[in-house]
């Protein structure tokens, strides 16, 4: 009996191996993940701030500078035009003044739309607007109002007012432009600093990723690949025949546990191999004994087929000669006894022949090859031709395939089943059909008749040797036919059975045989 050893507990690894590889991966991975997360956060934050600085410069400060320049140009044009009007009193200057005021208004509206995003220049814009309003009130409006009545001398009288008020306007424009330049400069510096920080953070992230790849490569090599290589080398040594080689890997813990289980499996395989070797030797002894027993059985079969039948033939023949010579001196009782003796001898001969046929299955004829069941069927029907003619039996069949088997045994199988269908017929003439269908790698055959049928409670019993369901004087035979059929079918790797509750009266036997592509 094979003894199965239980798997030993995994050996506790030492040093680095005490910490399982999964935990090393987890710790290193967590540290690198935190570092990468921080680098990504810094990168994204810096990128957001840089983008905001760029948007602030391009979408706010630069438009403010442009619109302030437009406003300055418009106000300067107003001052020049209104001064010309004061000196010449020509209406065309007023039209130019109105156009300049419209440009001033548009520029002012554009600036005020941007002021919520640049609250730093609200005060500058208020001073500028106040200075422009004061210049317009004290000079431009006075020129427009007084020149039609006072004439060209009005501009000369207000020259000092214009110089003072417009000087304040120029200073307000200069102050706002300086402030805008400062804001532009500070925004540009923030943008440059942001890009520098972004590139440094991106470089740090790339370095962390490269470090992660290197660390994980080293960790995988040390924790996984090298232990696996050591274990593979040890397993290779065992596979090459060194079955006593111990499988041992100290770290990591998973590989130590795996090597422990593999070594236990090695020891178990060695023990099973040793037990198998002992069992093989025992089997060889039993095989030799079986060969010897088969030889004795063959000798017995020879004796049964020749030596045992010779006395039976003598008993039958001399008993018949006794009846012929002294028949007129014997009474009816003596003649009946002689008939019983002759019948017993003949049945004994038939029984011996059937037993010999039963014992020869798979022992004498072992050749198996593709066989046409059409030829098998034709041979079986030819052997039963006399009985078929005497009983007016009608035998039909499907198109029969080729199977793998022994032609002689399969002919005996078909002949026994068809012969049984003829023997156990009803009052009507026998009608027998051999059908077939494919079932995977097997062909399933059936033999259906319209005979007396078989009770389902005897479905298993009828395939046993010497089992009879009817008296010998009603249906002759030795009770070996169906047992022989089952032995032939099982020798061919199939099964035979009695159909349960057939749709029509009679009996249906089904059996399977191995299919062939021929």
RATACOR-V538185 format. One record per backbone hydrogen bond with DSSP energy under -0.5 kcal/mol. CO is the residue of the C=O (numbers start at 0). NH is the residue of the N-H. If there is no record, write none. Layout:
co: <CO/CO>
nh: <NH/NH>
This chain:
co: <1/2/10/13/14/15/16/17/19/19/20/21/22/23/24/25/26/27/28/29/30/31/32/33/34/35/36/37/38/39/40/41/42/43/44/45/46/47/48/49/50/51/52/53/54/55/55/56/59/60/61/62/63/64/65/66/67/68/69/70/71/72/73/74/75/76/77/78/79/80/81/82/83/84/85/89/89/90/90/91/92/93/94/95/96/97/98/99/100/101/102/103/104/105/106/107/108/109/110/110/111/113/113/114/117/118/120/121/122/123/124/125/126/127/128/129/130/131/132/133/134/134/135/138/139/140/141/142/145/145/145/146/150/151/151/152/153/155/157/158/159/160/161/162/163/164/165/166/167/168/169/170/171/172/173/174/175/176/177/178/179/180/181/182/183/184/185/186/187/188/189/190/191/192/193/194/195/196/197/198/199/200/201/202/203/204/205/206/207/208/209/210/211/212/213/214/215/216/217/218/219/219/220/223/224/225/226/227/228/229/230/231/232/233/234/235/236/237/240/241/245/251/252/253/254/255/256/257/258/259/260/261/262/263/264/265/266/267/268/269/270/271/272/273/274/275/276/277/278/279/280/281/282/283/284/285/286/287/288/289/290/291/292/293/294/295/296/297/298/299/300/301/301/302/305/306/307/308/309/310/311/312/313/314/315/316/317/318/319/320/321/322/325/325/326/330/331/332/333/334/335/336/337/338/339/340/341/342/343/344/345/346/347/348/349/350/351/352/353/354/355/356/357/359/359/359/363/364/368/370/370/371/372/373/374/375/376/377/378/379/381/383/384/385/386/387/387/388/392/393/393/395/397/400/401/402/402/404/404/405/406/407/408/409/410/411/412/413/414/415/416/417/418/419/421/422/423/429/431/432/432/433/434/436/438/440/441/442/442/443/444/445/446/447/454/455/457/459/460/463/465/470/470/478/478/479/480/481/482/483/484/485/486/487/488/489/491/494/496/506/507/508/509/510/512/513>
nh: <3/4/12/16/17/18/252/19/22/23/24/25/26/27/28/29/30/31/32/33/34/35/36/37/38/39/40/41/42/43/44/45/46/47/48/49/50/51/52/53/54/55/56/57/58/59/60/61/63/64/65/66/67/68/69/70/71/72/73/74/75/76/77/78/79/80/81/82/83/84/85/86/87/88/154/92/93/93/94/95/96/97/98/99/100/101/102/103/104/105/106/107/108/109/110/111/112/113/113/114/115/116/117/117/120/121/124/125/126/127/128/129/130/131/132/133/134/135/136/137/138/139/140/142/143/144/145/146/148/149/150/150/153/154/155/156/157/158/161/162/163/164/165/166/167/168/169/170/171/172/173/174/175/176/177/178/179/180/181/182/183/184/185/186/187/188/189/190/191/192/193/194/195/196/197/198/199/200/201/202/203/204/205/206/207/208/209/210/211/212/213/214/215/216/217/218/219/220/221/222/223/224/225/227/228/229/230/231/232/233/234/235/236/237/238/239/241/240/242/244/247/255/256/257/258/259/260/261/262/263/264/265/266/267/268/269/270/271/272/273/274/275/276/277/278/279/280/281/282/283/284/285/286/287/288/289/290/291/292/293/294/295/296/297/298/299/300/301/302/303/304/305/306/307/309/310/311/312/313/314/315/316/317/318/319/320/321/322/323/324/325/326/328/329/329/334/335/336/337/338/339/340/341/342/343/344/345/346/347/348/349/350/351/352/353/354/355/356/357/358/359/360/360/362/363/364/365/361/404/372/402/375/376/377/378/379/380/381/382/383/384/387/388/389/390/391/392/391/394/395/431/433/399/372/515/370/404/368/406/409/410/411/412/413/414/415/416/417/418/419/420/421/422/423/424/424/451/393/395/434/447/397/445/443/441/514/438/444/512/436/510/434/508/432/457/458/461/462/463/466/467/473/474/465/466/483/484/485/486/487/488/489/490/491/493/492/513/511/509/448/498/446/496/444/442/403>
